[in-house]
Amino acid sequence: MKKLEVLFTEEQIAQRVREIAQDINDYIGNDEAVIIANLKGAIPFYADVFRCLTGKVRMDFIETQSYVNNASSGHVKITRDLSENVEGKKIVIIEDILDTGLTFEHILKHIKHFHNPKELKICVLLNKEENREVVIKADWIGFEIPNHYVVGYGLDDEQYLRNLPYIGYWV
């Protein structure tokens, strides 16, 4: 029987969220920025970071589909595009995990081509460098993780366990 081992506690996540939000606040400064979440997994992280932002920020969302049965399919499809006009604005994309990089590569190309932002930055809760298939570097990283399948705090196992307040992995 599998057991869920805690990788990052609720307290560790909350502390790191505050640190990242301060860095993003410094980056935004007095400019206007649009903070974008990639649905669905990023929502808890996104909401916590967004509440800590103090500048002139707007919300928006993009949704992609790239996983089938808990494994990357290698194909990324945008199922919901941005609704805000982000042309000429600073953008911060918030994501739960940077794994293969394929999803981010697709999102970055799409936003640059169709939405023409001034700047585009990446913020990820988890960075799993070991699985990277394309060169993508996040501007802000919550935690580096080994090659574990992780759940909780927005990350799912077939759409379940997103509601856990911590991040864990199966042992």
N, C-alpha and C positions, 0 to 999 in steps of 0.2 A: 504494500500500500504506500502511495506517495505521501510525503509530508511537505508542507510549505515552510521553508526556512526564511526568516526575515533577513533581507539584504540591507534595507534602509528603513529606519523607524520613522514614525510620523514626526517626531521632534527633529530628526536630522533633515528631513525634507523641508520642514517649515523654516529652519535656519538657513538652508541653502537658497530657498525661494526668496527670502529677504535680501540676501547678498546679491543674487542675480538681479532682482528688481532695482536695487540701488545702482548697479552697473548700467542697467538699461536707462534709468532716470538720468544718469550722467551722460549717456550717449545722446538721448533725445534733447536734453537741455531745454532751450526755449522754442525749439521747432515743434511742428505738428507731426505726429506719427500715427500710423495705423498698425495696430497689433493684431496679427492674424493667427488663428488657431487652425491646425489641421485636425478636423473632426475624425473620430470621436475620442480617441485615447488621450489627446492633449488637454481635454476640458478641465479636469481638476487642477493641473499644473498651470494652465492658462489663467483660470479664474483666480488662483492664489497670487500669481505674479501680477495680474492686471489690477487687483485691489491694492497692491503696494506701489503702483505707479502714481506719480504726482504731477506729471506734465500734461500737455495738451494731447491726449490720446483718444483714438477712436477704435472701435471693435469691428472685426470682420472675421469671416470664416471661409475656409476652403475644405472640401472633402475629397479624399482620394480612396481608391480601392486598389490594393496590391497584394493582400494576403488571402490565401485559400487554405482552409484547414490548418491554421496556425503556422503556415510556411509562406515565405515570399514567393509569389508567382513569377516574379521577374518582369511583370507587365504592370504599368501604372495607368490608372484611368481616373480623370477628374470627374467626380460625380456631382459636385457643387462648386461653382466658381464664386469669386468675390462679388459683393454687391456694392461696396464703396468705390468711389473714384480715388485711386491711389496714385494717379499720374503726378510725378514730380514731388512725391512725399517720401519720407523715411518710412520703411516698413520693417517690422520685426515679426518673423514667422516663429511661432512657438509650437514645438512638437514634443511628443512624449519620448521618442527614442530615435536615435540616428543609428541605423543598423547597416544595411547594404549600401545605403546612399541613393538607391534607385528612385525612391519616392521623392526625396528632396531634389535630386537632379531634374526630375520631371516638373516639379512645382516651380523651381527657380527659372527654368527655361520658359515655362508657361507665363509666369508673372512678368518676367522681363519682356517677353515678346508681345503679350496682349495688354499689359497694364502700365508699362513704362514708369516704374518708380524712380525716385531720385537715388535712393540707396536701399539695399536689401540685406538685412542681417538675419542670422539664424540663432535661435535659442532652443536648446534641447535639454530635457531633464536627464536623459541617459545617453551615453555615448558608448557604443559597442564597436570599437575600432577593428576588432579581429575579423568581423564579417564584411568589411567594406569592399565593395566591388567597383566603386567610382571614387574619384577624389573630391571629397566634400569635407569642409572644415566648418564646424560650428563656431560662432562668435562667443557664445556663452554656453557652458556645459555645467549641468548640475552635478552629475557623478559619472565617472568612468566605470564600466562594468565588464566582467568577463563574459564569455560566451554561454550565458544561461538564458533560458526562456523565462522571462520575468512577468509577474502579474501584480495587480494592485495599483492604486492611485491613478486610475485611468487605463492601465494596461490590462488586456483581457486574455482569457482562455476561452475561446469560442463565445465571446460576448459576456462571459461571466467574470466575476472577481474584480471588475473595474472599481467597485465601491470600497475596497479595502483601503484603510487610511495609511498603509505602509506598502513597501515594495518587497515582494518575496519571490522565491524560485523553488521549483520542485526538487526534492532530494529523494 
